[in-house]
C-alpha cells in the first residue's frame, strides 16, 4: 500500500493536471482534495526539489507540473517521497529481500512485488486526473469549484483528461494540459 504522502501527492497532482496548466495555489488544492494544507505544502516542496512540480510565489503563482502528466508515474512519486512500499524489504519486515536470504514468503513476495512495481510504473498522474475529474462530477464537486467555473469546461476536461498531454508554454515554462494542441479549459 502507498504511504499517505504518496496518496496525497497523486490526488493533488491529478487536480493540478486537470487545471489547464494554470498555477494552482496549495490552499486551493488542499481544500478541493481534502488534504491538510500544511502537510500538502511539505509534499509539494519535496516534489519541487525533485523536479516533478514547479512552484511560483506571489500573484499568479501556485503549483504546476514540471513534466507532462503522462510522464509522471506513481513510481516517480514513490521515489521522490521515499515511499517504503518500493523498497526491497522482506515481506516479514526483517531485512532486505534477496535470493541469498530467502524467507518462507520470498517466492510469493518477489513475484507480487514485481507486479506492484510494474503497475506503479504504468499508472500516471494523467490517469489519476481522469479518475478525479469523474469522481468530482459524480459527487457534485466539479463545476463551480476549484479550477472549473463552468459546466462545459468541466465536461470537456473529463473527456480530455485520460488522453491529455502537457507541454510547456513558450513564455512561462509551466506545464499546460492540452488536447489536440488546445487547452480544454479556456
C-alpha positions as CSV (number, residue, x, y, z in Angstrom):
1,X,0.0,0.0,0.0
2,X,1.2,3.5,-0.8
3,X,2.1,5.9,2.0
4,X,-0.2,8.7,2.9
5,X,2.2,11.2,1.4
6,X,2.3,9.5,-2.0
7,X,-1.5,9.1,-2.0
8,X,-2.0,12.8,-1.2
9,X,0.6,13.7,-3.9
10,X,-1.2,11.6,-6.5
11,X,-4.5,13.2,-5.8
12,X,-3.1,16.7,-5.6
13,X,-1.2,16.3,-8.8
14,X,-4.2,14.8,-10.5
15,X,-6.0,18.0,-9.6
16,X,-3.1,20.2,-10.8
17,X,-3.1,18.3,-14.1
18,X,-6.8,18.9,-14.6
19,X,-6.3,22.6,-14.0
20,X,-5.4,23.5,-17.6
21,X,-1.7,24.4,-16.9
22,X,-2.6,27.4,-14.8
23,X,-0.7,27.7,-11.4
24,X,-3.0,26.5,-8.6
25,X,-2.5,27.6,-5.0
26,X,-1.6,24.9,-2.5
27,X,-4.5,26.1,-0.3
28,X,-7.0,25.5,-3.2
29,X,-5.5,22.1,-4.0
30,X,-5.7,21.1,-0.3
31,X,-9.4,22.3,0.0
32,X,-10.6,20.5,-3.1
33,X,-8.6,17.4,-2.4
34,X,-9.4,17.3,1.3
35,X,-5.7,17.2,2.3
36,X,-4.3,19.1,5.3
37,X,-2.8,22.3,3.8
38,X,0.4,22.3,5.8
39,X,1.1,18.7,5.1
40,X,0.4,19.2,1.3
41,X,2.8,22.2,1.4
42,X,5.6,19.9,2.6
43,X,4.8,17.3,0.0
44,X,4.8,20.0,-2.8
45,X,8.1,21.3,-1.5
46,X,9.6,17.8,-1.8
47,X,8.2,17.3,-5.2
48,X,9.6,20.7,-6.4
49,X,13.1,19.7,-5.2
50,X,12.8,16.5,-7.2
51,X,11.7,18.4,-10.4
52,X,8.2,16.9,-10.5
53,X,6.4,20.2,-10.0
54,X,7.4,23.8,-10.3
55,X,6.2,26.4,-7.9
56,X,5.9,30.2,-8.2
57,X,5.3,32.6,-5.3
58,X,3.3,35.8,-5.4
59,X,0.3,37.0,-7.5
60,X,-0.5,34.5,-10.2
61,X,1.7,31.9,-8.5
62,X,1.0,28.4,-7.4
63,X,1.9,24.8,-8.4
64,X,2.3,23.5,-11.9
65,X,3.5,20.2,-13.2
66,X,7.2,20.4,-14.4
67,X,6.7,17.5,-16.8
68,X,3.8,16.2,-18.8
69,X,1.1,14.5,-16.7
70,X,1.5,11.4,-18.9
71,X,5.2,11.3,-17.9
72,X,4.8,11.4,-14.1
73,X,4.1,7.9,-12.7
74,X,3.1,6.8,-9.2
75,X,6.5,5.1,-9.1
76,X,8.1,8.5,-9.7
77,X,6.1,9.9,-6.7
78,X,7.2,6.9,-4.6
79,X,10.8,7.5,-5.4
80,X,10.5,11.3,-4.8
81,X,8.8,10.8,-1.4
82,X,10.9,7.8,-0.3
83,X,7.8,5.5,-0.1
84,X,8.7,2.3,1.8
85,X,6.4,0.2,-0.4
86,X,9.0,0.2,-3.2
87,X,12.0,-0.7,-1.0
88,X,13.4,-4.2,-1.4
89,X,12.3,-5.2,2.1
90,X,11.4,-8.7,3.2
91,X,7.7,-9.3,3.4
92,X,8.3,-10.2,7.1
93,X,10.0,-6.9,7.5
94,X,13.2,-8.2,9.0
95,X,15.8,-7.3,6.4
96,X,16.4,-6.6,2.7
97,X,14.8,-9.1,0.4
98,X,17.2,-11.3,-1.6
99,X,17.6,-14.7,-3.0
100,X,20.5,-15.3,-0.7
101,X,18.3,-14.6,2.3
102,X,15.1,-16.3,1.1
103,X,12.5,-16.4,3.8
104,X,9.4,-18.7,3.6
105,X,7.4,-15.9,1.8
106,X,10.2,-14.9,-0.6
107,X,9.0,-16.6,-3.8
108,X,5.4,-15.2,-3.3
109,X,6.6,-11.7,-2.3
110,X,9.1,-11.4,-5.1
111,X,6.5,-12.1,-7.8
112,X,3.9,-9.8,-6.2
113,X,6.5,-7.0,-5.7
114,X,7.4,-7.2,-9.4
115,X,3.8,-6.8,-10.5
116,X,3.3,-4.0,-7.9
117,X,6.3,-2.0,-9.3
118,X,5.2,-2.6,-12.9
119,X,1.7,-1.2,-12.0
120,X,3.2,1.8,-10.3
121,X,5.4,2.5,-13.4
122,X,2.3,2.4,-15.7
123,X,-0.1,4.5,-13.6
124,X,0.4,8.2,-14.4
125,X,-0.8,11.5,-13.0
126,X,-2.9,11.8,-16.1
127,X,-4.7,8.6,-15.1
128,X,-5.3,10.0,-11.6
129,X,-6.6,13.3,-13.1
130,X,-9.1,11.4,-15.3
131,X,-10.3,9.5,-12.2
132,X,-10.5,12.6,-10.0
133,X,-12.5,14.5,-12.6
134,X,-15.0,11.7,-12.9
135,X,-15.2,11.4,-9.2
136,X,-15.9,15.1,-8.7
137,X,-18.5,15.0,-11.4
138,X,-20.3,12.2,-9.6
139,X,-20.1,13.8,-6.2
140,X,-21.1,17.3,-7.4
141,X,-17.7,18.8,-6.5
142,X,-17.0,19.7,-10.1
143,X,-18.4,22.8,-11.8
144,X,-18.2,26.0,-9.7
145,X,-15.4,24.7,-7.5
146,X,-11.7,24.9,-7.8
147,X,-10.3,25.3,-11.3
148,X,-13.7,24.8,-13.0
149,X,-16.1,27.7,-13.2
150,X,-18.5,26.4,-15.9
151,X,-20.0,23.1,-16.6
152,X,-18.9,23.0,-20.3
153,X,-15.2,23.4,-19.4
154,X,-15.6,20.7,-16.7
155,X,-17.2,18.2,-19.1
156,X,-14.5,18.9,-21.7
157,X,-11.8,18.3,-19.1
158,X,-13.4,15.0,-18.1
159,X,-13.4,13.8,-21.7
160,X,-9.8,15.0,-22.3
161,X,-8.0,14.0,-19.1
162,X,-7.4,10.4,-20.0
163,X,-5.6,11.4,-23.2
164,X,-4.2,14.6,-22.0
165,X,-0.7,15.8,-22.6
166,X,1.1,18.6,-21.0
167,X,3.5,21.0,-22.7
168,X,5.5,24.0,-21.5
169,X,4.1,27.2,-22.9
170,X,6.8,29.2,-24.8
171,X,6.8,32.1,-22.3
172,X,6.5,30.6,-18.9
173,X,7.9,27.0,-18.9
174,X,5.0,25.8,-16.9
175,X,3.1,22.7,-17.9
176,X,-0.2,23.0,-19.7
177,X,-2.9,20.4,-20.2
178,X,-3.7,20.2,-23.9
179,X,-5.8,18.0,-26.1
180,X,-5.0,18.3,-29.8
181,X,-2.8,21.3,-29.1
182,X,-5.6,23.2,-27.4
183,X,-6.4,23.6,-23.7
184,X,-9.8,22.1,-22.9
185,X,-10.3,24.6,-20.0
186,X,-10.0,28.0,-21.6
